[in-house]
Amino acid sequence: MNPFPPSAPTGKSRLLRTVNLLLVGLLLVSSGSAAQPEENTSRGRICFALYTVHENTLKLTAQFYPIQNYEPFSASLQLLEDGAWRTVQDARITYPGYTAHFRIEDWDDTREKSYRVAYAERDYYTGTVRKNPVNREEIVVAAFSCWSNVIEHGGQLPMNDIVDNMERLQPDLLFFAGDQVYDHSNHLDNWLAFGEAFGDIIRNTPTITIPDDHDIGQGNLWGDGGRRSEDRNGQSGGYYMPVEYIREVERAQTSHLPDPYDPTPVERGIGVYYTSLTWGGISFAIVEDRKFKSGPQRVLTGKPYRDTREMDVPEAQLLGRRQLDFLEHWTTDWKDAEMKAVLSATIFANLTTHTPTLENRTAFSYDSNGWPQSGRNRALSVIRKSFACMIAGDQHLGSVIRHGITDWNDAGYSFAVPAVANFWMRWWLPDEPGRHRQPGAREYTGEYEDGFHNKITVHAVANPSDTNNTVGEDPLHGRAAGYGVIRFSKAAREITYECWPRAVDMFAPGSRPYPGWPVTFSQTDNFAIFAGYELPTLQFTEPGEVETIQDEHTGEVISSLRIRGTSWQARVPQPGTYRAAVGEGETLRYVYGLRAERENTQTITVR
């Protein structure tokens, strides 16, 4: 078994931006001191704007078209107050990349506010900062990934179907999981094309964007803590493009996110953006699952392997120690949150049997987060402590799986949303039917081991029907293009994953997501201890307390949850003595000496 199979091709460069963009540029160059455009309708030099609000801090990035000769390198953020626009902050336009960054603290997130970015007293770009939907019982997230630039794969087809559906759906949050850009040497032009395609929904909706491998100029990325890669295939680990290019990409795509948990740069001064965002009562951990990941050629010996289990290198990194520490801290931080989710570029599994055609069987891929196995298990072991679900992209194969570490189904559910335009097709078509399938489910669902022998339970997959990359086939439906909708029911403490095909009106009678969806599960299904032990039931006088279970001797956090109702019986994997930290902030108190038993009927009232 060759441990280093050939890398996937990196794809063609995107065609230069649309004719509309070229006309805008020509108009600006030739207009000089022509008549002013109608107020609030001209975008001019301003392409689009992204924002988030977290803990009463607004962060907004305005993306500009290239500034022409003698034009100013400054912009303003204005708010509509009492019927008039008031400038609240000025900012320099950063080069390279042409972005302006605004930060407003003490933001009142209980009210909706109209904003506009103003440039040169000539161009204005308007949008709406939503109020925090904290009182809404259902929070809706729309998730996207992988916008290929290849024409015959649907990359140049209009995104009107997505934009129209989103304008009717009105999601509370947008998540773009990576590969917004497929050109490997010209991020700016293609990022502008992304903004032209999706700007009308982004301008009015909190948006998370994270870059993946194609965004930073590589077909695959094992960041290895920021070291330099000698070639684009990257298997030795590190980044191939110049540091300033990486900074430009991350500045454009992530500077509007909440401040990083630990802003210390990695090697060569490359920044970090891993952080958390709380919105609508849902806490989202945003992780960088590429930046710290070890390069396979640096940690594997290159010898022939008889089995992919031999490829596990315990010291190899996936999220890395820094991000694991962040997730440990995030586990017990329930400020303004009732449920949790982890957002990453890709899922923690190797869910592929064939790629890029149905004739080509694929055993494994280091690009997946199924490798390194020990790093994968460390990540899932922390993520499940807060009963968090997972949302990602990258795989070009829509899927829902439930992960297992020591046993099937003992960790959380993940949703890999499909590609918006699918360049590199993948399938999940194992030889044998899965174990313990749901009644009526397809044969490729059920319990399996993935290509690295990780335990997974497959619940739904959107396999392409185009079997061999045929030009002329339906580039959207044949290639299983689409996007994800995730619904968090705070009242029921349930999560629903929906996988929608492209070019479908979500609201038309009879419209359905891909077969196998929707998939609904309980929040507490994200951490199941089947053969463990019970602690005493804790009874509270007020509903919605936070209960964190710790090993009384080591202090290790076993689980943390904002409970639904006024009582909760926690389970633990091992016998022993535990303590419960109850409440948060000034209300925090402890219950000591909780004995774990196979069957525990004791009830303790906590006041």
Secondary structure, DSSP 8 states (H G I E B T S, - for coil): --SS------------S-HHHHHHHHHHHHHTT-----TTT--TTEEEEEEEEETTEEEEEEEE----TT--SEEEEEEEETTEEEEEEEEEEETTTTEEEEEESS--TTS-EEEEEEETTTEEEEEEE----TT-SEEEEEEE--B---GGGTTTS--HHHHHHHHHH--SEEEE-S-S---SS-HHHHHHHHHHHHHHHHTTS-EEE---TGGGT-SS---GGG-B-SSTT-TT-SB-S-HHHHHHHHHHHHTTS---SS----GGG-----EEEEETTEEEEE--TTTT---HHHHS-----SSGGGG--TT--SSHHHHHHHHHHHHT--TT-SEEEEE-SS-SS---SB-SSTT-B----TTSTT-SHHHHHHHHHHHGGGT-EEEE--SSSEEEEEEESSSTTSS-EEEE---SB-SS--B---SS--BT--TT--TT-EEEE-TT--EEEEEEEE--S--S--TTS-TTTTTT-EEEEEEEETTTTEEEEEEEETT--TTSTT---STT--EEEEGGGGS--SS-EE--EEEESSSS-EEEEEETTT--EEEEEE-SSSEE--EESS-SEEEEEESSGGG-EEEEEEE-BSS---EEEE-
